[in-house]
Amino acid sequence: MMRLINLLTAFLFLTSACVHASSPAFFVDRIPLNAAIQLAQEDIFRRQYALPPELASDTRPVTLDLSLTGDQKKQREEYVRWLRQLNISVETRNGVDHYRSFKPVAAPEKLVSWVYTPFNRSPAYLAAVLSGTTTGRSSQVSSENAAASSPVTSGSFLSGEGDSLVFRGTRSELARLKELVPLVDVPAQGVVVTGYIYEVQTGRSEGSGLALAAKLLSGRFGVSVGSSSSMGNYISFSSGTLNAMYELFRTDNRFKVVSAPQLRMDSGKEATFSVGEQVPVLGSVSYEDGKAVQSVTYRDSGVIFKVKPVITSSRISLNVNQQLSNFVKTDTGVNDSPTLLKREVDTSLTLKDGDIVLLGGLAENKDSQANTGLSFLPKSWSQKSDEKSRTDMVILLQVKKV
């Protein structure tokens, strides 16, 4: 290394004699970077300097040509420009040149715009799904129904408002987005849920309506119990038809059909079916021109049935919410507004296409007393009988992909 430096020093001395006394020419070709800095500092500028460890050990080959500059000041300016091309800066403090390497700041990419009209999915859905695939901050989209306008990078945005997907961002982001859109904008999978809602009257000895239904179906269909304890709250069937089960229940007068819903919904969407009435309930009080105005809200009561399917390649995950409610007179508190009595059951199932499920879980117990005997005889000669009855809501469902 010392021999290389000596040879270079001799070369500089010979070159400087034929150019300019105050501004020696300087040209080195394919020598280590740390050696080029050392020669420039010690033999050209003759200044003290300090190198950080990463530059002191940097041996990448470089070429430095300062032979065309007119004086040392211009040589210095050219040298600093050369260093910046190598992502190196130099700062003079207290007569010492301090070197450091830096990462160049990339120039911002030019933003481009793109408008896409979906074929199958809503723009809000596409914005919600695709917003996380671009660089930068993720979008904040609560649901498909929300206004899907989401920042992706500084100055960029992805919007699903209206009937089109609108994007503005860099070309690289747009290329990535165009690659993903055809994979996401596909027809949504859907299911058809067909069923019967039964009101089942049972006595004390007969158990629940679900247990009674299991007895009727025993030996005729493949039955799997949905819980290890008792009957659980559902029974699934891998064979049989919905019409055959309906005809079987029709022969028993304890089963009364309340409704026969048929719902079609997309995967991930919720569908609601209700049988009952809307009851007016007093709401908040507002004042207009000094006069109190009482608002009235209508609330559903009766049998409310909500279904939300999530479809995979081989299974259908089904979340079923059953609600049985009615309003009664309020004896305390706000007497002018009725009180809601509600019973609710949530069930999560995993079914195959075409499976049938029988759901229970909502029941109402009633106690009644009766006197037997002749009316003209003393009461001590009559007999009292207690009877307990139970009313169950049982739902028979079949789920099919469409």
TILUM-294689 format. One line per field, with one value per residue (C-alpha): residue number from 1; x, y, z. Coordinates in nm, 2 decimals. Layout:
<atoms>
nr: (NUM, ...)
x: (X, ...)
y: (Y, ...)
z: (Z, ...)
</atoms>
This chain:
<atoms>
nr: (1, 2, 3, 4, 5, 6, 7, 8, 9, 10, 11, 12, 13, 14, 15, 16, 17, 18, 19, 20, 21, 22, 23, 24, 25, 26, 27, 28, 29, 30, 31, 32, 33, 34, 35, 36, 37, 38, 39, 40, 41, 42, 43, 44, 45, 46, 47, 48, 49, 50, 51, 52, 53, 54, 55, 56, 57, 58, 59, 60, 61, 62, 63, 64, 65, 66, 67, 68, 69, 70, 71, 72, 73, 74, 75, 76, 77, 78, 79, 80, 81, 82, 83, 84, 85, 86, 87, 88, 89, 90, 91, 92, 93, 94, 95, 96, 97, 98, 99, 100, 101, 102, 103, 104, 105, 106, 107, 108, 109, 110, 111, 112, 113, 114, 115, 116, 117, 118, 119, 120, 121, 122, 123, 124, 125, 126, 127, 128, 129, 130, 131, 132, 133, 134, 135, 136, 137, 138, 139, 140, 141, 142, 143, 144, 145, 146, 147, 148, 149, 150, 151, 152, 153, 154, 155, 156, 157, 158, 159, 160, 161, 162, 163, 164, 165, 166, 167, 168, 169, 170, 171, 172, 173, 174, 175, 176, 177, 178, 179, 180, 181, 182, 183, 184, 185, 186, 187, 188, 189, 190, 191, 192, 193, 194, 195, 196, 197, 198, 199, 200, 201, 202, 203, 204, 205, 206, 207, 208, 209, 210, 211, 212, 213, 214, 215, 216, 217, 218, 219, 220, 221, 222, 223, 224, 225, 226, 227, 228, 229, 230, 231, 232, 233, 234, 235, 236, 237, 238, 239, 240, 241, 242, 243, 244, 245, 246, 247, 248, 249, 250, 251, 252, 253, 254, 255, 256, 257, 258, 259, 260, 261, 262, 263, 264, 265, 266, 267, 268, 269, 270, 271, 272, 273, 274, 275, 276, 277, 278, 279, 280, 281, 282, 283, 284, 285, 286, 287, 288, 289, 290, 291, 292, 293, 294, 295, 296, 297, 298, 299, 300, 301, 302, 303, 304, 305, 306, 307, 308, 309, 310, 311, 312, 313, 314, 315, 316, 317, 318, 319, 320, 321, 322, 323, 324, 325, 326, 327, 328, 329, 330, 331, 332, 333, 334, 335, 336, 337, 338, 339, 340, 341, 342, 343, 344, 345, 346, 347, 348, 349, 350, 351, 352, 353, 354, 355, 356, 357, 358, 359, 360, 361, 362, 363, 364, 365, 366, 367, 368, 369, 370, 371, 372, 373, 374, 375, 376, 377, 378, 379, 380, 381, 382, 383, 384, 385, 386, 387, 388, 389, 390, 391, 392, 393, 394, 395, 396, 397, 398, 399, 400, 401, 402)
x: (0.00, 0.28, 0.45, 0.13, 0.10, 0.46, 0.41, 0.10, 0.28, 0.55, 0.30, 0.13, 0.46, 0.55, 0.21, 0.19, 0.52, 0.36, 0.02, 0.01, 0.22, -0.07, -0.30, -0.14, -0.33, -0.48, -0.59, -0.63, -0.79, -0.94, -0.78, -0.96, -1.19, -1.02, -0.68, -0.83, -0.96, -0.63, -0.43, -0.67, -0.66, -0.29, -0.13, -0.37, -0.56, -0.31, -0.59, -0.66, -0.95, -1.15, -1.31, -1.59, -1.52, -1.73, -1.54, -1.20, -1.26, -1.43, -1.21, -1.45, -1.25, -1.30, -1.17, -1.11, -1.00, -0.92, -0.67, -0.90, -0.97, -0.80, -0.72, -0.74, -1.08, -1.24, -1.06, -1.22, -1.57, -1.53, -1.40, -1.71, -1.94, -1.76, -1.81, -2.18, -2.21, -2.08, -2.33, -2.05, -2.06, -1.77, -1.81, -1.52, -1.53, -1.24, -1.01, -1.08, -1.27, -1.53, -1.66, -1.98, -2.19, -2.56, -2.86, -2.98, -3.34, -3.53, -3.72, -4.10, -4.26, -4.51, -4.86, -5.10, -5.48, -5.70, -6.08, -6.22, -6.59, -6.64, -6.81, -6.91, -6.83, -6.91, -6.65, -6.66, -6.58, -6.29, -6.15, -6.18, -6.00, -5.73, -5.63, -5.39, -5.20, -5.04, -4.74, -4.78, -5.05, -5.33, -5.68, -5.95, -6.26, -6.51, -6.74, -6.83, -7.13, -6.91, -6.76, -6.44, -6.20, -5.85, -5.50, -5.23, -4.92, -4.86, -5.05, -5.21, -5.57, -5.80, -6.17, -6.48, -6.74, -7.00, -7.01, -6.64, -6.31, -6.09, -5.71, -5.43, -5.08, -4.75, -4.70, -4.57, -4.87, -5.10, -4.93, -4.98, -5.34, -5.42, -5.27, -5.50, -5.83, -5.92, -5.86, -6.09, -6.36, -6.52, -6.88, -6.96, -7.06, -7.41, -7.64, -8.01, -8.15, -8.48, -8.67, -8.97, -9.02, -9.23, -9.41, -9.40, -9.63, -9.48, -9.57, -9.35, -9.26, -9.19, -8.89, -8.79, -8.93, -8.59, -8.59, -8.94, -8.83, -8.53, -8.77, -8.98, -8.67, -8.50, -8.43, -8.53, -8.24, -7.87, -7.87, -7.57, -7.62, -7.47, -7.36, -7.22, -7.46, -7.83, -7.94, -7.75, -7.94, -7.91, -7.92, -7.76, -7.85, -7.63, -7.91, -8.28, -8.48, -8.64, -8.98, -8.97, -8.90, -9.18, -9.43, -9.32, -9.37, -9.71, -9.85, -9.79, -10.04, -9.79, -9.59, -9.74, -9.58, -9.54, -9.36, -9.17, -8.89, -8.66, -8.36, -8.08, -7.76, -7.40, -7.11, -7.04, -7.38, -7.65, -8.02, -8.31, -8.66, -8.92, -9.27, -9.46, -9.55, -9.40, -9.48, -9.46, -9.22, -9.17, -8.83, -8.65, -8.82, -8.72, -8.84, -8.96, -9.07, -9.08, -9.31, -9.21, -9.22, -9.22, -9.06, -9.19, -8.98, -9.13, -8.96, -9.00, -9.14, -9.22, -8.98, -8.68, -8.44, -8.09, -7.85, -7.50, -7.31, -6.94, -6.86, -6.53, -6.43, -6.58, -6.78, -7.04, -7.00, -7.34, -7.41, -7.77, -7.94, -8.28, -8.49, -8.83, -8.97, -9.29, -9.39, -9.58, -9.73, -9.48, -9.59, -9.29, -9.08, -9.21, -9.57, -9.65, -9.39, -9.41, -9.13, -8.96, -8.92, -8.67, -8.51, -8.21, -7.99, -7.67, -7.56, -7.25, -7.25, -7.02, -7.22, -7.16, -7.35, -7.71, -7.70, -8.01, -8.01, -8.28, -8.23, -8.39, -8.31, -8.60, -8.87, -9.15, -9.28, -9.63, -9.79, -10.16, -10.39, -10.73, -11.00, -11.19, -11.51, -11.88, -11.95, -12.22, -12.00, -11.76, -11.43, -11.25, -11.40, -11.25, -10.90, -10.64, -10.42, -10.10, -10.00, -9.68, -9.66, -9.37, -9.37, -9.06, -8.95, -8.79, -8.63, -8.57, -8.31, -8.14, -7.84, -7.74, -7.48, -7.59)
y: (0.00, 0.24, 0.17, 0.25, 0.58, 0.67, 0.60, 0.81, 1.09, 1.08, 1.09, 1.39, 1.57, 1.52, 1.62, 1.93, 2.06, 2.10, 2.24, 2.50, 2.56, 2.64, 2.38, 2.04, 1.81, 1.50, 1.19, 0.84, 0.54, 0.24, 0.27, 0.20, 0.48, 0.52, 0.56, 0.82, 1.03, 1.00, 1.12, 1.41, 1.53, 1.48, 1.56, 1.80, 2.00, 1.93, 1.94, 1.73, 1.50, 1.23, 0.92, 0.71, 0.34, 0.25, 0.49, 0.41, 0.04, 0.12, -0.03, -0.01, 0.10, 0.46, 0.71, 1.07, 1.33, 1.69, 1.76, 2.01, 2.25, 2.58, 2.64, 2.46, 2.62, 2.48, 2.15, 2.15, 2.22, 1.94, 1.71, 1.77, 1.71, 1.38, 1.28, 1.35, 1.12, 0.85, 0.95, 1.10, 1.45, 1.64, 1.92, 2.14, 2.20, 2.36, 2.32, 1.94, 1.79, 1.54, 1.28, 1.09, 0.87, 0.93, 0.77, 0.97, 1.10, 0.96, 1.21, 1.17, 0.97, 1.13, 1.05, 0.90, 0.86, 0.56, 0.51, 0.15, 0.05, -0.29, -0.58, -0.79, -0.63, -0.29, -0.01, 0.01, -0.36, -0.33, -0.03, -0.21, -0.52, -0.35, -0.06, -0.27, -0.39, -0.06, 0.09, 0.35, 0.39, 0.14, 0.25, 0.30, 0.14, 0.00, -0.18, -0.20, 0.02, 0.30, 0.56, 0.38, 0.66, 0.57, 0.72, 0.48, 0.70, 1.07, 1.24, 0.91, 0.78, 0.50, 0.58, 0.35, 0.62, 0.63, 0.37, 0.36, 0.28, 0.59, 0.56, 0.82, 0.72, 0.61, 0.40, 0.11, 0.12, 0.14, -0.16, -0.36, -0.25, -0.35, -0.69, -0.75, -0.60, -0.89, -1.14, -0.96, -0.83, -1.17, -1.28, -1.32, -1.67, -1.69, -1.93, -1.99, -2.07, -2.24, -2.33, -2.37, -2.20, -2.42, -2.35, -2.67, -2.75, -3.00, -3.13, -3.18, -3.54, -3.48, -3.25, -2.98, -2.93, -3.03, -3.35, -3.43, -3.36, -3.59, -3.87, -3.83, -3.83, -4.12, -4.41, -4.22, -3.98, -3.96, -3.75, -3.59, -3.41, -3.06, -3.08, -3.34, -3.23, -3.34, -3.24, -2.92, -2.66, -2.81, -3.13, -3.16, -3.40, -3.54, -3.72, -3.67, -3.39, -3.08, -3.17, -3.52, -3.37, -3.11, -3.38, -3.58, -3.28, -3.21, -3.54, -3.43, -3.17, -3.05, -2.89, -2.57, -2.38, -2.01, -1.92, -2.06, -1.82, -1.84, -1.61, -1.56, -1.38, -1.34, -1.47, -1.24, -1.06, -1.09, -1.15, -1.10, -1.25, -1.16, -1.27, -1.04, -0.68, -0.34, -0.18, 0.20, 0.29, 0.64, 0.79, 1.12, 1.46, 1.76, 2.12, 2.32, 2.68, 2.61, 2.31, 1.96, 1.70, 1.33, 1.11, 0.76, 0.46, 0.14, -0.17, -0.53, -0.80, -1.16, -1.41, -1.25, -1.47, -1.35, -1.56, -1.47, -1.73, -1.73, -1.96, -2.15, -2.40, -2.70, -2.57, -2.31, -2.14, -2.02, -1.78, -1.79, -1.55, -1.64, -1.39, -1.43, -1.10, -0.94, -0.61, -0.60, -0.32, -0.13, -0.12, 0.08, 0.36, 0.50, 0.37, 0.51, 0.30, -0.08, -0.31, -0.55, -0.91, -1.08, -1.42, -1.46, -1.75, -1.73, -2.05, -2.10, -2.40, -2.54, -2.73, -2.88, -2.77, -2.91, -3.00, -2.96, -2.84, -2.83, -2.55, -2.51, -2.31, -2.06, -2.18, -2.04, -2.23, -2.19, -2.31, -2.36, -2.49, -2.66, -2.77, -3.10, -3.18, -3.08, -2.72, -2.78, -3.00, -2.85, -2.73, -2.99, -3.26, -3.12, -3.19, -2.95, -3.03, -2.85, -2.86, -2.74, -2.67, -2.56, -2.38, -2.41, -2.24, -2.49, -2.39, -2.64, -2.50, -2.62, -2.43, -2.45, -2.27, -2.08)
z: (0.00, 0.09, -0.24, -0.43, -0.24, -0.32, -0.69, -0.70, -0.52, -0.78, -1.06, -0.91, -0.88, -1.24, -1.36, -1.15, -1.31, -1.65, -1.56, -1.29, -0.98, -0.75, -0.88, -0.94, -1.18, -1.01, -1.19, -1.05, -1.21, -1.04, -0.70, -0.37, -0.25, 0.09, -0.09, -0.33, -0.04, 0.14, -0.17, -0.23, 0.14, 0.20, -0.14, -0.31, -0.04, 0.24, 0.51, 0.81, 0.78, 0.97, 0.81, 0.97, 0.99, 0.69, 0.46, 0.61, 0.50, 0.17, -0.10, -0.40, -0.71, -0.82, -1.08, -0.99, -1.25, -1.13, -1.41, -1.60, -1.32, -1.32, -0.95, -0.61, -0.53, -0.84, -0.77, -0.43, -0.57, -0.83, -0.56, -0.34, -0.64, -0.71, -0.35, -0.36, -0.66, -0.43, -0.15, 0.06, 0.21, 0.37, 0.63, 0.77, 1.14, 1.33, 1.03, 1.00, 0.71, 0.85, 0.60, 0.63, 0.40, 0.34, 0.17, -0.12, -0.10, -0.39, -0.60, -0.56, -0.83, -1.06, -0.96, -1.21, -1.20, -1.28, -1.28, -1.28, -1.31, -1.14, -1.31, -1.01, -0.68, -0.54, -0.55, -0.17, -0.14, -0.38, -0.19, 0.14, 0.02, -0.20, 0.02, 0.22, -0.08, -0.16, 0.02, 0.29, 0.55, 0.54, 0.48, 0.75, 0.60, 0.86, 0.62, 0.26, 0.32, 0.46, 0.23, 0.13, 0.08, 0.20, 0.19, 0.07, 0.04, 0.08, -0.20, -0.30, -0.24, -0.32, -0.32, -0.35, -0.33, -0.60, -0.88, -0.97, -0.80, -0.82, -0.76, -0.77, -0.69, -0.83, -1.14, -0.94, -0.71, -1.01, -1.18, -0.86, -0.83, -1.19, -1.13, -0.82, -0.94, -1.17, -0.89, -0.65, -0.89, -0.93, -0.87, -0.50, -0.39, -0.25, -0.07, -0.05, 0.29, 0.29, 0.60, 0.82, 1.16, 1.39, 1.72, 1.91, 2.21, 2.45, 2.80, 3.10, 3.01, 2.65, 2.70, 2.45, 2.10, 1.96, 2.16, 2.03, 1.67, 1.72, 1.83, 1.51, 1.29, 1.47, 1.24, 0.92, 0.87, 0.95, 1.26, 1.44, 1.77, 1.79, 2.15, 2.39, 2.66, 2.62, 2.27, 2.25, 2.04, 1.69, 1.49, 1.15, 0.88, 0.61, 0.42, 0.35, 0.19, 0.34, 0.19, 0.35, 0.69, 0.65, 0.56, 0.87, 1.10, 0.94, 1.06, 1.43, 1.55, 1.81, 1.53, 1.39, 1.10, 1.19, 0.87, 0.58, 0.48, 0.18, 0.18, -0.07, 0.04, -0.06, 0.14, 0.44, 0.42, 0.67, 0.59, 0.83, 0.84, 1.10, 1.19, 1.42, 1.45, 1.50, 1.83, 1.88, 2.16, 2.30, 2.21, 2.30, 2.36, 2.15, 2.17, 1.87, 1.93, 2.30, 2.26, 2.36, 2.07, 2.17, 1.91, 1.85, 1.73, 1.59, 1.71, 1.58, 1.81, 1.75, 1.59, 1.43, 1.24, 1.12, 0.90, 0.80, 0.58, 0.50, 0.21, 0.16, -0.11, 0.08, 0.37, 0.47, 0.80, 0.92, 1.20, 1.31, 1.55, 1.68, 1.87, 2.03, 2.18, 2.28, 2.45, 2.78, 2.98, 3.20, 3.57, 3.69, 3.55, 3.22, 3.22, 2.88, 2.71, 2.69, 2.82, 2.57, 2.68, 2.47, 2.44, 2.20, 2.09, 1.87, 1.70, 1.48, 1.24, 0.98, 0.71, 0.37, 0.06, 0.09, 0.46, 0.67, 1.03, 1.29, 1.54, 1.89, 2.20, 2.24, 2.47, 2.69, 3.00, 3.13, 3.46, 3.49, 3.77, 3.74, 3.99, 3.93, 4.11, 4.13, 4.19, 4.45, 4.66, 4.93, 4.80, 5.02, 4.80, 4.48, 4.35, 4.22, 3.93, 3.81, 3.45, 3.30, 2.93, 2.71, 2.38, 2.17, 1.85, 1.62, 1.29, 1.01, 0.76, 0.44, 0.30, -0.07, -0.27, -0.58)
</atoms>
